[in-house]
């Protein structure tokens, strides 16, 4: 079987870095992006020199994403996984939030990830996978009011991805919104305990996906 290739957009640390390591351990070729330097990716590059390519990209910069697509135009990808998210003014409500904090979250957490896949989806094989990291906090039906502004940005992401799928009714690629659960990262360290060492939960969700299926978050009520 030919070596499979995953592009992970936003792999400098946290969930994205863990995904890169998991797929490398599985024998995949990984293209990992970061906005700047990443000591974590440098460590992986030393271990997987023949399988890891580090690229520079900033999903908030459209030209940067387009340039990434141009550099990768001769490659065919089995997976594009966009991992991006910021959390600000977590305990604020619409009446007392700094407006720029909310605008920044909507741009980073919702608009930019879906824009990125629209710019890069032509690189994905017909039976490949396009995935974005979301959060259970983006569920409207399951909302408890926790972190309301961050949650609303993830709900917006879910709607944009749902619309992306609806506009491609004959698409053959699997489309996933992946909610990994509580993980100790910059955003999650105050919200839950660390996951144990071992297989990354997002990879488990990917393994259950078959081509032409939308991920659970695209099929169940939000």
LUMVEXVEX-459706 format. One record per residue (C-alpha): residue number from 1; residue in one letter; chain; x, y negated, z negated. Coordinates in Angstrom, 1 decimal, padded with zeros to 4 digits. Each point is the difference from the previous one (the first is absolute). Layout:
# residues N
NUM a A X Y Z;
...
END
This chain:
# residues 222
1 x A 000.0 000.0 000.0;
2 x A 001.4 -003.4 000.9;
3 x A 001.1 -002.2 -002.8;
4 x A -002.9 -002.3 -001.0;
5 x A 000.4 -003.8 -000.5;
6 x A -001.7 -002.3 -002.5;
7 x A 000.2 -003.8 000.0;
8 x A -000.5 -001.3 -003.5;
9 x A -000.6 -003.8 000.0;
10 x A 000.9 -001.3 -003.4;
11 x A 002.4 002.6 -001.4;
12 x A 002.5 -002.1 -002.0;
13 x A -001.3 001.2 -003.4;
14 x A -002.9 001.6 -001.8;
15 x A -002.5 002.1 001.9;
16 x A 001.5 -000.7 003.4;
17 x A 003.5 001.1 -001.1;
18 x A -001.5 003.1 -001.6;
19 x A -001.8 000.9 003.2;
20 x A 003.2 -000.4 002.0;
21 x A 001.9 002.3 -002.4;
22 x A -002.8 002.6 000.1;
23 x A -000.1 000.2 003.8;
24 x A 003.7 000.1 000.2;
25 x A 000.1 002.9 -002.4;
26 x A -002.5 001.7 002.3;
27 x A 002.4 -000.2 002.9;
28 x A -001.7 -002.9 001.8;
29 x A 001.7 -002.9 001.8;
30 x A -001.0 -003.2 -001.8;
31 x A 000.1 -003.6 001.1;
32 x A -000.4 -002.2 -003.1;
33 x A -000.5 -003.8 000.0;
34 x A 000.9 -002.6 -002.5;
35 x A -000.1 -003.8 000.0;
36 x A 003.6 -000.2 -001.4;
37 x A 002.5 002.3 -001.6;
38 x A -001.1 003.0 -001.9;
39 x A 002.3 001.9 -002.4;
40 x A -002.5 002.9 000.0;
41 x A 000.1 000.4 003.8;
42 x A 003.8 -000.3 -000.1;
43 x A 000.1 003.0 -002.4;
44 x A -002.2 002.0 002.3;
45 x A 002.1 -001.0 003.1;
46 x A 003.0 001.5 -001.7;
47 x A -001.8 003.3 -000.6;
48 x A -001.8 000.1 003.4;
49 x A 002.3 -001.7 002.4;
50 x A -001.3 001.9 003.0;
51 x A -003.7 -000.3 -000.7;
52 x A -000.5 -003.5 -001.5;
53 x A -000.1 -003.3 002.0;
54 x A -000.5 -003.2 -001.9;
55 x A -001.7 -002.9 001.9;
56 x A -000.8 -003.5 -001.0;
57 x A -003.6 -001.2 000.1;
58 x A -002.3 -002.4 -001.9;
59 x A -003.7 000.8 000.6;
60 x A -000.9 -003.6 -000.9;
61 x A 002.0 -001.1 003.1;
62 x A -001.7 001.0 003.2;
63 x A 003.1 -000.6 002.1;
64 x A 002.0 002.3 -002.3;
65 x A -002.5 002.8 000.4;
66 x A -000.1 -000.5 003.8;
67 x A 003.8 000.1 000.1;
68 x A -000.1 003.3 -002.0;
69 x A -002.4 001.4 002.6;
70 x A 002.3 -001.0 002.8;
71 x A 003.0 001.6 -001.6;
72 x A -001.9 003.3 -000.5;
73 x A -001.8 -000.1 003.4;
74 x A 001.9 003.1 001.3;
75 x A -000.9 002.1 -003.1;
76 x A -003.1 002.1 -000.6;
77 x A -001.2 000.1 -003.6;
78 x A -002.0 002.7 -001.7;
79 x A -000.9 -002.3 -002.9;
80 x A -000.2 -003.7 -000.6;
81 x A -000.5 -000.8 -003.7;
82 x A -000.4 -003.6 -001.1;
83 x A 000.7 -000.5 -003.7;
84 x A -000.5 -003.6 -001.2;
85 x A -001.6 -001.7 -003.0;
86 x A 000.4 -002.8 -002.5;
87 x A -002.0 -000.6 -003.2;
88 x A -000.4 -003.5 -001.3;
89 x A -002.3 -001.8 -002.5;
90 x A -001.1 003.5 -001.0;
91 x A -002.3 -001.1 -002.9;
92 x A -001.4 -003.1 001.7;
93 x A -003.4 -000.5 001.6;
94 x A -001.0 -002.1 003.0;
95 x A -000.6 -003.0 -002.3;
96 x A 003.6 -000.2 -001.5;
97 x A 002.3 001.7 002.6;
98 x A 002.6 -002.0 001.8;
99 x A -001.4 000.0 003.5;
100 x A 003.4 000.7 001.6;
101 x A 000.4 003.2 -002.1;
102 x A -003.3 001.3 001.5;
103 x A 001.0 -001.0 003.5;
104 x A 003.4 001.7 -000.4;
105 x A -001.7 003.2 -001.1;
106 x A -002.5 000.0 002.8;
107 x A 002.7 -000.5 002.6;
108 x A 002.5 002.5 -001.4;
109 x A -002.5 002.7 -001.2;
110 x A -002.6 -000.2 002.7;
111 x A 000.6 -001.9 003.2;
112 x A 003.7 000.7 000.6;
113 x A -000.1 003.8 -000.4;
114 x A -002.8 000.5 002.5;
115 x A 001.6 -002.6 002.3;
116 x A 003.2 002.0 -000.2;
117 x A -001.6 003.3 001.1;
118 x A -001.8 -001.8 002.8;
119 x A 003.5 -001.2 001.2;
120 x A 001.7 003.4 -000.4;
121 x A -002.7 002.6 000.7;
122 x A 001.2 000.4 003.6;
123 x A 003.1 001.8 -001.4;
124 x A -002.0 002.7 -001.6;
125 x A -000.6 003.4 001.7;
126 x A -003.6 000.9 001.0;
127 x A -000.2 002.4 -002.8;
128 x A 001.9 -002.1 -002.5;
129 x A -001.0 -001.7 -003.2;
130 x A -000.4 -003.7 -000.8;
131 x A -000.3 -000.7 -003.7;
132 x A -000.1 -002.9 -002.4;
133 x A 000.5 000.0 -003.7;
134 x A -003.1 -001.2 -001.8;
135 x A -001.2 000.3 -003.6;
136 x A -003.0 001.5 -001.8;
137 x A -000.6 -003.5 -001.3;
138 x A -001.2 -000.9 003.5;
139 x A -003.0 002.2 -000.5;
140 x A -003.2 -002.2 -000.3;
141 x A -002.1 002.9 -001.2;
142 x A 002.5 001.0 -002.6;
143 x A 001.0 -003.5 -001.2;
144 x A 000.2 -000.7 -003.7;
145 x A 000.9 -003.6 000.4;
146 x A 003.7 000.7 -000.7;
147 x A 002.4 -002.4 001.8;
148 x A -002.9 -001.5 002.0;
149 x A 002.1 -002.1 002.4;
150 x A 002.5 002.7 000.8;
151 x A -002.8 002.5 000.4;
152 x A -001.8 -002.2 002.5;
153 x A 003.1 -000.2 002.1;
154 x A 000.2 003.8 000.2;
155 x A -003.8 000.1 000.7;
156 x A 000.7 -002.3 002.9;
157 x A 002.8 002.3 001.2;
158 x A -002.4 002.9 -000.1;
159 x A -002.5 -001.9 002.1;
160 x A 002.5 -001.1 002.6;
161 x A 001.3 003.6 000.3;
162 x A -003.6 001.3 000.3;
163 x A -000.5 -002.6 002.8;
164 x A 003.2 001.1 001.7;
165 x A -001.3 003.5 000.1;
166 x A -003.5 -001.0 001.2;
167 x A 001.6 -001.9 002.9;
168 x A 001.7 003.2 001.1;
169 x A -002.8 002.7 000.0;
170 x A 001.8 002.2 002.5;
171 x A 003.4 -000.2 -001.8;
172 x A 001.9 003.2 -000.6;
173 x A 002.3 -001.2 -002.7;
174 x A -000.8 000.6 -003.7;
175 x A -000.6 -003.2 -001.9;
176 x A 000.6 -000.1 -003.7;
177 x A -000.5 -002.3 -002.9;
178 x A 002.0 001.6 -002.8;
179 x A -000.6 -000.8 -003.6;
180 x A 002.8 001.7 -001.9;
181 x A -001.4 -000.4 -003.5;
182 x A 001.8 -001.7 -002.9;
183 x A 003.8 -000.1 000.7;
184 x A 002.6 -001.9 -002.0;
185 x A 001.1 -002.6 002.5;
186 x A 000.3 -003.8 -000.2;
187 x A -003.8 -000.2 000.4;
188 x A -000.9 003.2 -001.9;
189 x A 002.3 000.1 -003.0;
190 x A -002.5 -001.9 -002.2;
191 x A -003.0 002.0 001.2;
192 x A 001.0 003.6 -000.5;
193 x A 002.6 002.7 -000.7;
194 x A 002.7 001.1 002.4;
195 x A -000.6 003.0 002.2;
196 x A 002.2 003.0 -000.6;
197 x A 002.9 000.7 002.2;
198 x A -000.8 002.1 003.1;
199 x A -002.1 -000.4 003.1;
200 x A -001.4 -003.5 000.6;
201 x A -003.8 -000.2 -000.3;
202 x A -000.3 -001.9 003.2;
203 x A 001.7 002.9 001.8;
204 x A -002.5 002.4 -001.5;
205 x A -002.8 -002.0 001.4;
206 x A 001.8 -000.1 003.4;
207 x A 000.4 003.8 000.0;
208 x A -003.8 000.4 -000.3;
209 x A -000.7 -002.1 003.0;
210 x A -000.5 001.5 003.4;
211 x A 000.2 -001.9 003.3;
212 x A -003.3 -001.8 001.0;
213 x A -001.1 -000.2 -003.6;
214 x A -000.4 -003.3 -001.8;
215 x A 001.4 000.0 -003.5;
216 x A -002.4 000.3 -002.9;
217 x A -000.1 -003.8 -000.6;
218 x A -001.3 -000.4 003.5;
219 x A -002.7 002.5 -000.4;
220 x A -001.4 -000.3 -003.5;
221 x A -002.0 -003.0 -001.3;
222 x A 002.2 -002.8 -001.4;
END
